[in-house]
Amino acid sequence: MHAIRLLLTALATATSLHQIPPRCDRRSALLGVGAALAGTPASPALAGAPVSPALVSAAKIPTWRLAGEVAFPTLALNTAGLTVDGAELAFRNAIAAGVSHVDFHPGIERDGVARVLPSIARKSVFLSTKIRKSRDTPPSVAAESVRKQLDEDLAVLGVDYVDMLMLRDSPDCAVMQAMWAEMEKAKAEGRARSLGVINYCEGSLKCLLSTAKELPSVNYFQMHPGMGPDSGGLRAFGESRGIRTFAYGHLGERALPRDDTDELLASPTLKRIGVAHGGRTAEDVALRWVLQNGVAASVRPTSDFGLGRSTCDATSSACADGLRASAGAFSWKLTAVEMKEIDAMTSPKGYPTLFSSPGCPDSFFAKK
């Protein structure tokens, strides 16, 4: 009888192994849990991607409760500068690491994100996108561009709504006001669940708030060690009005100054603090500082980026490893003394509304 029971057990085990979904293979591990479980193939361009241990577990990302009871994950994948394949791969790896929030531009990055969406439940991810800048157009034309772009984005993404729709600034106050009014309509129609602004300095915020029926939920701007915890007073100005801070560039942007990222990665202060926390990197410490200041963060997959360029490819596990490290930022804390030390850093100098229009001070485009 014992031999028979062993035989039956072996047969049952073999049967269960035979029933494992065929997508749970070496490539699926790197390309993401979402694709593996749903059975939707990734792009052929990503075939043969190596396995990364970064995909073994997923982190728990805290959320904010925005207007309308919208749960806003406080860590996002930033696809800026990625190719279509890169955005797809990064998004799959982000989901696998527990990062369900993706922050993308219309066009190439959006198209990469769109490849992933058929393989996952719509409500399992948070989609943040941006309205393109409106240049030298009257307010009515600028407002119409909002509707046209959102129509295009929803069609390409294959969804009925985005979770966060963000507006870029303009040197023309009337243009910002008209575009925001159109975004408010989109939210009322259920095509956007929440609204935000990008690189809005105090002047731009004052312009928008003078006519807005609904406040922006977030202001998206740069924040990294060396800039101080209040970003020249912009955080306090917005947050005192109920506008939370969503930050990019915790490692700088390699824009103004060009060497800000390299300086932060080599920072003796950040490196020393990282060693004190079990060998964490300067990048880990910079991100933890942003988050621990009560700010949400949008992170690139790796530190290999530049103006208009970012990296996530299938030739290595660096992209997956970087995203898992970022997701792990909520598993530890800086001490109060360490926070004060980083707060006091004055270099590299940074500009919160770095990529604003020339209508805001310290705009990269005004300084070119």
C-alpha positions as CSV (number, residue, x, y, z in Angstrom):
1,M,0.0,0.0,0.0
2,H,2.8,2.4,0.8
3,A,4.3,1.8,-2.6
4,I,1.0,2.5,-4.3
5,R,0.6,5.8,-2.3
6,L,4.0,6.9,-3.4
7,L,3.1,6.1,-7.0
8,L,-0.1,8.1,-6.8
9,T,1.7,11.1,-5.3
10,A,4.2,11.1,-8.0
11,L,1.5,11.0,-10.7
12,A,-0.3,13.9,-9.1
13,T,2.8,15.9,-8.9
14,A,3.6,15.3,-12.5
15,T,0.1,16.3,-13.5
16,S,0.2,19.6,-11.6
17,L,3.6,20.4,-13.1
18,H,2.2,19.8,-16.6
19,Q,-0.6,22.3,-15.8
20,I,1.7,25.2,-15.0
21,P,1.0,28.1,-17.4
22,P,3.5,28.0,-20.2
23,R,4.3,31.7,-19.8
24,C,6.0,31.2,-16.4
25,D,9.4,30.8,-18.1
26,R,12.7,32.5,-17.8
27,R,11.8,35.4,-20.1
28,S,8.4,36.0,-18.4
29,A,10.2,36.3,-15.0
30,L,12.1,39.4,-16.2
31,L,9.2,40.8,-18.3
32,G,6.9,40.8,-15.4
33,V,4.4,39.0,-13.3
34,G,1.5,40.6,-15.1
35,A,2.4,39.2,-18.5
36,A,3.2,35.8,-17.1
37,L,0.0,35.3,-15.2
38,A,-2.2,36.7,-17.9
39,G,-0.6,34.7,-20.7
40,T,-0.1,37.8,-22.9
41,P,3.2,37.6,-24.8
42,A,5.6,40.5,-24.5
43,S,7.0,42.3,-27.5
44,P,9.2,40.0,-29.7
45,A,12.0,42.6,-29.3
46,L,12.2,41.6,-25.6
47,A,12.7,37.9,-26.2
48,G,15.6,36.3,-24.5
49,A,15.8,38.8,-21.6
50,P,17.8,37.4,-18.7
51,V,16.2,36.5,-15.4
52,S,16.7,38.9,-12.5
53,P,16.4,38.1,-8.8
54,A,14.7,41.5,-8.6
55,L,11.4,39.9,-9.5
56,V,11.1,37.5,-6.6
57,S,9.0,39.7,-4.4
58,A,6.8,42.8,-4.7
59,A,6.9,45.7,-2.3
60,K,3.9,47.4,-0.6
61,I,3.7,51.0,-1.8
62,P,1.8,53.5,0.5
63,T,-0.9,55.6,-1.1
64,W,-2.3,59.1,-0.6
65,R,-6.1,59.7,-0.6
66,L,-6.8,62.5,-3.2
67,A,-10.0,64.3,-3.9
68,G,-12.8,61.9,-4.9
69,E,-11.3,59.2,-2.8
70,V,-8.6,58.5,-5.4
71,A,-5.8,56.3,-4.0
72,F,-2.5,57.7,-5.4
73,P,0.5,55.4,-5.1
74,T,3.4,57.5,-3.7
75,L,6.0,55.8,-5.9
76,A,5.8,55.8,-9.7
77,L,7.9,54.5,-12.6
78,N,9.1,57.5,-14.6
79,T,9.3,56.5,-18.3
80,A,10.9,59.7,-19.5
81,G,13.3,59.2,-22.4
82,L,12.5,55.5,-22.8
83,T,11.9,53.8,-26.2
84,V,8.7,52.0,-26.9
85,D,10.4,48.7,-26.0
86,G,12.0,50.3,-23.0
87,A,8.8,51.7,-21.6
88,E,7.1,48.3,-22.0
89,L,9.9,46.4,-20.3
90,A,10.2,48.9,-17.5
91,F,6.4,48.9,-16.8
92,R,6.4,45.1,-16.7
93,N,9.3,45.1,-14.3
94,A,7.7,47.8,-12.2
95,I,4.5,45.8,-11.8
96,A,6.6,42.8,-10.8
97,A,8.4,44.9,-8.2
98,G,5.1,46.1,-6.7
99,V,5.1,49.5,-8.4
100,S,1.7,49.9,-10.0
101,H,1.9,53.6,-10.8
102,V,3.4,54.6,-14.2
103,D,4.1,58.2,-15.1
104,F,4.5,58.7,-18.9
105,H,4.4,61.2,-21.7
106,P,2.1,61.0,-24.7
107,G,3.6,59.4,-27.8
108,I,6.5,56.8,-27.6
109,E,6.3,56.2,-23.8
110,R,2.6,55.9,-23.9
111,D,2.8,53.4,-26.7
112,G,5.1,51.1,-24.6
113,V,2.7,51.3,-21.7
114,A,-0.2,50.4,-23.9
115,R,1.4,47.1,-24.8
116,V,1.2,46.0,-21.2
117,L,-2.4,47.0,-20.4
118,P,-4.1,44.1,-22.2
119,S,-2.3,41.6,-19.9
120,I,-3.5,43.1,-16.6
121,A,-6.6,44.3,-14.8
122,R,-7.2,48.0,-15.5
123,K,-7.8,48.8,-11.8
124,S,-4.6,47.1,-10.8
125,V,-2.5,50.0,-12.2
126,F,-2.4,53.8,-11.8
127,L,-1.9,55.7,-15.1
128,S,-0.5,59.3,-14.9
129,T,0.0,61.2,-18.1
130,K,0.7,64.8,-19.2
131,I,-0.9,67.2,-21.6
132,R,1.5,68.4,-24.2
133,K,2.7,72.0,-24.1
134,S,0.6,74.5,-26.1
135,R,2.9,76.9,-27.9
136,D,1.8,80.2,-29.4
137,T,-1.8,79.3,-29.7
138,P,-4.9,81.2,-28.5
139,P,-6.7,79.9,-25.4
140,S,-9.6,78.3,-27.3
141,V,-7.2,76.3,-29.6
142,A,-5.1,75.3,-26.6
143,A,-8.3,74.1,-24.8
144,E,-9.3,72.0,-27.8
145,S,-5.9,70.4,-27.9
146,V,-6.6,68.9,-24.4
147,R,-9.7,67.1,-25.6
148,K,-8.0,65.9,-28.8
149,Q,-4.9,64.6,-27.0
150,L,-7.0,62.8,-24.4
151,D,-9.1,61.2,-27.1
152,E,-5.9,60.0,-28.7
153,D,-4.3,58.7,-25.5
154,L,-7.4,56.8,-24.4
155,A,-7.7,55.2,-27.8
156,V,-4.1,54.1,-27.9
157,L,-4.1,52.9,-24.3
158,G,-7.4,51.0,-24.9
159,V,-8.9,52.4,-21.6
160,D,-11.8,54.6,-20.7
161,Y,-9.9,56.9,-18.3
162,V,-6.5,57.8,-16.9
163,D,-6.0,58.1,-13.2
164,M,-4.0,61.4,-13.2
165,L,-4.0,64.0,-15.9
166,M,-1.4,66.7,-15.5
167,L,-1.1,70.1,-17.2
168,R,2.2,71.8,-18.2
169,D,2.5,75.5,-17.6
170,S,2.5,78.3,-20.2
171,P,3.8,81.8,-20.2
172,D,0.3,82.8,-21.2
173,C,-2.0,82.8,-18.1
174,A,-5.2,82.7,-20.2
175,V,-3.9,79.5,-22.0
176,M,-3.3,77.7,-18.7
177,Q,-6.8,78.7,-17.4
178,A,-8.5,77.6,-20.6
179,M,-6.7,74.2,-20.7
180,W,-7.4,73.6,-17.0
181,A,-11.1,74.3,-17.6
182,E,-11.1,71.6,-20.3
183,M,-9.4,69.2,-18.0
184,E,-12.1,69.8,-15.4
185,K,-14.6,68.8,-18.0
186,A,-12.7,65.6,-18.7
187,K,-12.7,64.8,-15.0
188,A,-16.5,65.5,-14.8
189,E,-17.0,63.1,-17.7
190,G,-15.0,60.3,-16.0
191,R,-12.1,60.4,-18.5
192,A,-9.6,61.5,-15.8
193,R,-10.0,60.5,-12.1
194,S,-7.7,63.3,-10.8
195,L,-5.9,66.4,-12.0
196,G,-2.4,67.8,-11.4
197,V,0.1,70.3,-12.7
198,I,3.7,70.1,-13.8
199,N,6.6,72.4,-13.0
200,Y,4.2,75.2,-11.8
201,C,6.0,78.0,-10.0
202,E,4.1,80.3,-7.6
203,G,3.1,82.7,-10.4
204,S,1.7,79.9,-12.5
205,L,-0.2,78.5,-9.5
206,K,-1.7,81.9,-8.7
207,C,-2.9,82.2,-12.3
208,L,-4.5,78.8,-12.3
209,L,-6.1,79.0,-8.9
210,S,-7.7,82.4,-9.7
211,T,-10.2,80.7,-12.0
212,A,-10.0,76.9,-11.2
213,K,-13.2,75.2,-10.0
214,E,-11.1,72.3,-8.7
215,L,-7.6,72.5,-7.2
216,P,-4.8,70.5,-8.6
217,S,-4.2,67.4,-6.4
218,V,-0.5,67.5,-7.1
219,N,2.3,69.7,-8.4
220,Y,5.0,67.7,-10.2
221,F,8.5,69.2,-9.9
222,Q,12.1,68.4,-9.3
223,M,13.4,67.6,-5.8
224,H,16.8,66.2,-4.7
225,P,19.3,66.5,-1.9
226,G,21.1,69.8,-2.2
227,M,17.8,71.7,-2.9
228,G,16.5,71.6,0.7
229,P,13.3,70.1,1.9
230,D,11.0,73.0,0.9
231,S,12.3,73.6,-2.7
232,G,12.7,77.3,-2.3
233,G,9.3,77.7,-0.6
234,L,7.3,76.1,-3.5
235,R,6.3,73.1,-1.5
236,A,5.0,75.2,1.4
237,F,3.1,77.5,-1.1
238,G,1.3,74.6,-2.8
239,E,0.8,72.4,0.2
240,S,-0.7,75.2,2.3
241,R,-3.4,75.3,-0.5
242,G,-4.0,71.6,-0.5
243,I,-1.7,70.8,-3.4
244,R,0.6,67.9,-2.6
245,T,4.1,67.5,-4.0
246,F,4.9,64.8,-6.6
247,A,8.7,64.9,-7.3
248,Y,10.9,63.8,-10.2
249,G,14.7,64.0,-10.3
250,H,15.7,62.6,-6.9
251,L,19.1,62.1,-8.6
252,G,18.9,65.3,-10.6
253,E,18.3,65.5,-14.3
254,R,21.7,66.0,-15.9
255,A,20.4,69.2,-17.3
256,L,21.1,72.2,-15.0
257,P,23.7,71.7,-13.8
258,R,24.9,68.9,-16.1
259,D,26.8,67.1,-13.4
260,D,24.1,67.0,-10.7
261,T,23.5,63.3,-11.0
262,D,27.2,62.4,-10.9
263,E,27.7,64.6,-7.8
264,L,24.8,63.0,-5.9
265,L,26.0,59.5,-6.8
266,A,29.5,60.3,-5.5
267,S,28.3,62.3,-2.5
268,P,30.4,61.4,0.6
269,T,27.4,62.3,2.8
270,L,24.9,60.1,1.0
271,K,27.4,57.2,0.6
272,R,28.3,57.3,4.3
273,I,24.7,57.3,5.4
274,G,24.0,54.4,3.0
275,V,26.8,52.3,4.5
276,A,25.3,52.9,7.9
277,H,22.1,51.3,6.7
278,G,23.5,48.0,5.6
279,G,25.3,49.1,2.4
280,R,22.6,51.0,0.7
281,T,23.6,53.2,-2.2
282,A,23.7,57.0,-2.5
283,E,20.7,56.7,-4.9
284,D,18.8,54.7,-2.2
285,V,19.5,57.4,0.3
286,A,18.5,60.3,-2.0
287,L,15.2,58.6,-2.8
288,R,14.5,57.8,0.9
289,W,15.1,61.4,1.8
290,V,12.5,62.6,-0.7
291,L,9.9,60.1,0.4
292,Q,10.6,60.7,4.1
293,N,10.0,64.4,3.6
294,G,6.3,63.5,2.8
295,V,6.7,63.8,-1.0
296,A,5.7,61.2,-3.6
297,A,8.4,60.3,-6.1
298,S,8.6,59.3,-9.8
299,V,11.8,57.3,-10.5
300,R,13.6,56.2,-13.6
301,P,14.5,52.5,-13.9
302,T,18.3,53.1,-13.5
303,S,20.8,56.0,-13.0
304,D,21.8,55.6,-16.7
305,F,19.9,58.5,-18.2
306,G,20.4,61.9,-19.7
307,L,18.4,64.7,-21.3
308,G,15.8,63.0,-23.4
309,R,17.3,59.5,-22.8
310,S,16.7,56.7,-20.3
311,T,17.6,53.0,-20.3
312,C,15.7,49.8,-19.8
313,D,16.7,47.0,-22.2
314,A,16.6,43.2,-22.3
315,T,20.4,42.7,-22.3
316,S,20.7,42.9,-18.5
317,S,18.7,42.8,-15.3
318,A,19.7,46.4,-14.4
319,C,16.3,47.8,-15.1
320,A,14.5,45.3,-12.9
321,D,17.1,45.5,-10.2
322,G,16.8,49.3,-10.1
323,L,13.1,49.3,-9.8
324,R,13.1,46.7,-7.0
325,A,15.6,48.8,-5.1
326,S,13.4,51.9,-5.5
327,A,10.3,49.9,-4.3
328,G,12.4,48.9,-1.3
329,A,12.7,52.5,-0.2
330,F,9.7,52.0,2.2
331,S,11.3,49.2,4.1
332,W,13.8,51.4,6.0
333,K,14.1,54.9,7.4
334,L,16.7,57.6,7.9
335,T,17.3,58.9,11.4
336,A,16.3,62.4,12.4
337,V,20.0,63.4,12.5
338,E,20.5,62.0,9.0
339,M,17.5,63.8,7.7
340,K,18.8,67.1,9.1
341,E,22.2,66.5,7.6
342,I,20.8,65.9,4.1
343,D,18.3,68.8,4.5
344,A,21.3,71.1,5.1
345,M,23.1,70.0,1.9
346,T,23.5,73.0,-0.6
347,S,25.0,71.2,-3.5
348,P,24.2,70.3,-6.2
349,K,22.1,73.3,-6.8
350,G,18.7,72.4,-8.3
351,Y,15.7,74.2,-9.7
352,P,12.2,72.9,-8.7
353,T,10.4,74.0,-11.9
354,L,13.4,73.1,-14.1
355,F,11.4,72.2,-17.2
356,S,8.8,74.9,-16.9
357,S,8.1,77.5,-19.6
358,P,10.3,80.6,-19.6
359,G,7.4,82.2,-17.7
360,C,8.8,80.7,-14.5
361,P,12.2,81.6,-12.9
362,D,15.1,79.3,-13.4
363,S,13.6,77.5,-16.4
364,F,16.1,75.3,-18.3
365,F,14.6,76.6,-21.6
366,A,15.0,80.2,-20.6
367,K,18.6,79.6,-19.7
368,K,19.6,77.8,-23.0
